[in-house]
Amino acid sequence: MNILGIESSCDECAAAVVEDGTWVLSNVVATQIPFHAIYKGVVPEIASRKHTEWIYGVVEEALLQAGLEPAGLDGVAVTAHPGLLGSLLVGLSFAKAFAWARNIPLIAVDHMLAHLYASQLSESKAAPVVPAEYPFLGLLVSGGHSIICRVDDFDGVTVLGTTIDDAVGEAFDKVSNHYGFGYPGGAAIDKLAQTGDPLAFNFPLPKLYKGEHRYDLSYSGLKTAVINQLEQFRRKPASEVRPGDIAASFQKTAVDILLRSLFRAVEDTGLRTIVGGGGVAANSYLRRLLGEGQGLRCIFPPLKLCGDNGAMIAGLGYRYLIRGERSPLTVRASARVKAFKRSYP
C-alpha cells in the first residue's frame, strides 16, 4: 500500500511516498532557509507563500522519484496540526483536493506523532529497521516543542512533561541569532560547540518542583542567562573565552535540562527504551549522551528524518488507514495542541 505524505507545518515544503508504512520510496524536502535566514527566523507570511508556489512541484517530484503515477497511490496523508496556521492550510488544502480528485482516502495526522514515528522508517528493504516495542518513552524536541511522553501505540501518547515557556529549539535559535553564530541555530551551535569548552560557563538549570511539573522543561531562564547575563556565569578569564565556549556551554546546559527530566521519567516509569524525534534530535551531543546511557536503548531517526519531512507523515497515515480510519474533507488545521505546552505552577 503506497501512501503520499505531505508536510507543510512550518518552513519546509515536503512530500514523500512510503510503502506499507515502512519503506521510503521517495522523500523530497524543499527548504526555505535562504528566504528566512536574512530575518534570522521563520516569517509566517513568507513560509505560506512559498508553500503555495512549491507544493505542486514537490509532490510531482516525490511521485517521479517513487516511480509512481497518481493512480498508484492508495491514500494521501497530511499534517493538520500543530504548526503555522497559514502553512498548514496550504498542505491540507492541496491534500484534500488531491484525495477528492482521485477518490482516495485522506488521513490528517499530528505533526509531533509523526516525528515520533520517523524512527520506524527504512530506505532499504535489505536493511529493515527494527522498531521499538511499546511501551517506551518518547523525546520530541524541536523549534516549537519539547515533550517527554509515554508511548503505548503509534497514537497512544501520554504527555508526562513539556515546556512551560520556550522550546529547546527556539532557545538554540535565539542564542545563535544574538551571537551571530548562524541560522538555523541548532546546526550552527552544534558545529561551533565542537571547538569550545562546555565548562567555560556554569549556566543555571531551572527549578521545577511544584505540583505535576517533575518532568517539565523551561528554557527562558537559560536563554536570558546566555544572552543578558553571560558574565555572571563565566568560569575562565574573559580574555580566554571564545565563541565556541559560549556555544558548548549553552548546548551542554540545554541538553542537561532535557536529560534531567527524561531520566526522572525513566526512573519513575521503569521504561528503558527511549525514542527521539524532531529537529533537535539531530544534535550530536544529545545523541552521544543518550548513547552512553547505561542500560538504556535509545533510538533516533536518521538525520534526514529528524527535520520536517513527508515520509513520517505518510508512514503514520498508513497506520490509521489500515485501522480503517479516514478524515473527512471538512477536517480543519489547528496551530496548537493544548497538551503540548503547560503553564507554571
N, C-alpha and C positions, 0 to 999 in steps of 0.2 A: 504494500500500500504506500503510495507516494503522496506526501503532503508538502504543499508550498507554505513556507513560513515568511511572514512579513513583519519587520520590526522598524518602528519609527518613533520610539518614545522620547528621544532626545535629539542628538545631532548626527546620528549615524543612520543613513538610509540603507536598509539591508533586506535581502531576500535570499532564501535558500530552499533546496528541495531535500527532504530526508525520507528515506525508505524504512518503513516498519519501525519508526520511532528511534532508530539507532544509526543507520548508515547515512552519512552525509554525502549526497550526490553532488551538491554544489553549495557554495557559501559565498555570496557576493556582498561586500560591505563598501559603500561609497562614503568616505569620511568627509565631514565638513570642517575639519580642524583648521585649514588655512583661512576659512571665512570668519572664524570666531577668534583666531589667535590674536588679531590686532586689537580686539576688545578684551582679551585676557579672560574670557569666559563665554559661555553659550548665550547668544542673543536669541530669544524665543521666536521673534518675527522672522529673522533670517533663517532659522532652522526650519520652520514650517514652509517657507517659500522654497527652500532648496529641496525639501522632500517632494513638494508638488512638481518641481522641474525634473527630478531624477527618478521618481519611483517607477514609472513605466519602463524606462531603460534598465533599471536594476533588476526588475522582475524578469524582463526579457532575457537578460544575460544569465540569470540563475537557471532558467529553463534551458537555455542553449548549452551551458556547461553540464547540466544534468543529462543532456541528450534526449529531452522530452518535449513533446508538444503539449499545449494546454489540455488536450483530450486525455493525456496520460496521467493526469492528476486525480486523486481521489478526495481531496479536500483542501481548503486553504485556512491556515491558522494565522492569527494576527494579534498583536499586542493591543489590549484595550485599557490597561492601567498597570501601574501608575506611570506618570511621566508629564511632559509638557503637553498641555491640552491641544494646542494647535498642531503640534507634530503628530500626536496620537490620531487626531481626526483625519489627517491625510492618509495614513496607512489603513485605518479602519474603513474609511470610505472606499478606498481602492479595493480592499479585500471584499467588501460587501458587493461591489459591482462585479468583481471577478467571479465570485461564487454564484451570484444570481445569473449572470450571463451564461455560465456553463452548467448551471443546475447541479452544483456540487455543494457539500456541506461547508458551512462557515463555523469556525471554532475561535472564539475570542478568549484570550488567555491573559494571565497575570505575568507581568514582566519579571518580577522577582522570583516567582516559582519557576519560570523558565531558566533563569540564571542557575537555580539550584539543580535543574535537570541537565544542564550542559555537560556535566561530567560523565553522563551516560552515553554520549555520542561518540561515534568512531568514524574515521575517514577510510578505514581499510577493513575488509572482511577477513583479511589474512591476520589481522591483529585486533581482534574484538576487545572491547572494553568490558571489564567485569564490574558491574555496578555495585554500589554499596547495598547491603541488606538493611531493610527497615527493622527497627527504628535507628536513627542516627541523629547527630547534631549538625545543624546547618549554620554556616557562617557566610552571610550575604553582605558584602561590603562594596560600596560604590560611591559615586559622587553625590547621590541623593539619599542613600540608605545605608544604615549599619544595623544588622539584625542578627541576633543569636536565637535559634529556634530548635525545637524538637520536630523531627520529620518522621511521620508514621506511614506516609504514602506520597505519591507524586503531588497530590494536592491536599494531603493531610498534615498541615503545618500548624504548630502551636508556637506563637512568639513568646520567648522567655525574656529576652532583653532587646532593647533598641535604643536609639539615640534620643536624648531629651532636648537636644538643640541641633548642632551641626553633625552632618555625616562625616565619616573619616575622609572620604574622597574630596569633599568640599574643603576640609582643613588643608589637605595637601595642595589643592589649587590656590587657596588664599595665601598660604605661606610662600609658595613658589612665585606667585604673582608679586607679592610685596618685595621679595628679594631679587626678582628678575631672573629666577632660575630657569624659566621656560614654561611652555604650555604644550600639552596638558601637564599639570603639576605632578601627578603621580609618577609618571615615567621619568620626568626631569629630576625629581628629588631622588628617586630610586637609583638613577645613574650617578648623580653627583655624590650621594651618600657613600658610595663605594670608595671615594677618595678622602673621606673625613673620619674624624674621631667621634664615635657615638657617645662618649663620656665627656665631651668638651663642655656640655651644658647639662645641668641637672633639672630638667623641666618637671613640674609637678603633675601628679596623677589626680584626677577628680575623686572626690569622696561622695559616693552614692550608697547610702546605707538605709535610708528611710523606706518603710513600707515594703513594696514589691520591687524595689529597684536594685536588688542584688546582682542582676545580670545586665543592668542598663549601662549606657555609654554616654559620655559627654566630651565634646571637642572644642567648645567655645573657650574654655579656660586655657587649654593648651595653645590654641590659636592666638589668644591675647598675649600669653606669656612670650611666645616666639616673636610676635610682631612688635609688641609695645613694651615689653619688659625684659628684653634679652639680657641686659647687663646684670640683672638681679640673679640670674641662674648660671652665669659664666663660671667655669671651674679652672680656667687656664688664663694666663696673661692675654690681654686684648691684642697685643702685637702678634701673638701666635695663632689667633683664631682665623680660620679660612672658611669660605663659603661651604665647603664640604663638611666642616664641623657642624655648622648650623643644620644642614640637611640631614646628616647622620644622627644627630642628637634628637631632632624633631621626629624623624622616622622611627627611631628606637622607642620613643615615648608613645607615639601614636599606636604602634603595634603592641606595646606593653599594655596599653589601655584595653585593646581588644582581647588580648590573651588572658588578662586577669579575669575578666568577666566570663570568657569562654571556659577557662579551667575551673571556675566555680561551677559552671553548668555541668562539666564533666564529672566533678566530684559529687554533685547533688543527684544527678540522674543515673550515674553509673555507665553511661554510654561512652564507648571508647572510639567510635568511628566519627570522624568529622569530615563533612563535605563542604568545600568552599565554592563561592561563585561571586560574580561581579568584577568590575574593573580593578579594584584594589586587590583582588585575589591573585593578580599577576605580580604583585610586589615580591621581589626576590627575598627580602629579609623576612617577611611573614612566612613565605613558603619554607625557608630554611629552618626557622624556629619550630614551626609545626612539624616539619620532617624529623626534627631531633627529639620530639616529644616521646618519652619512653612509654611503651605500652599503648600508644595511640596509632590508629590507622587514619591517615589524612589523605584525602582525595581532592585533587584540583583538576579543573578542565585544562586542556591545552591552552597556551597563552592566547591563541587566536580566538578562542571561545570564551575568554574571560570578559572581554568587552561586549557591547551590544551586537547581536547578530541574529540572523533569521533562522539559523539551524536549531537553536534552542527553542524557538517559538514553534517550529514545525514538529520537533520531537515531542514536546509537551502536548501539542494539539493532537497528535496521533493517539496519545493515551486517553484523552477524552473521547475521541472518535470511536475507538474500539470498545469503550464502555457504553457506547450508544448515545452520547451527549452531543447536541448541536446548539449553536447560538442562533437566535432569531435575527433577521435583518434589521430589527429595531434596537439591537444592543447598542449601548452608549459607551463613550470613552469617559474615563474618570482620571483626574490628575493625581489624586491621592488615595491611599488605602489607610484607613484610620488606625489599624492595629500596628502599622509600621513605624509610628512615632508616638512618644509619650511626653507628658509634662511632668514637672517635678516640683514639690513632692507629691 
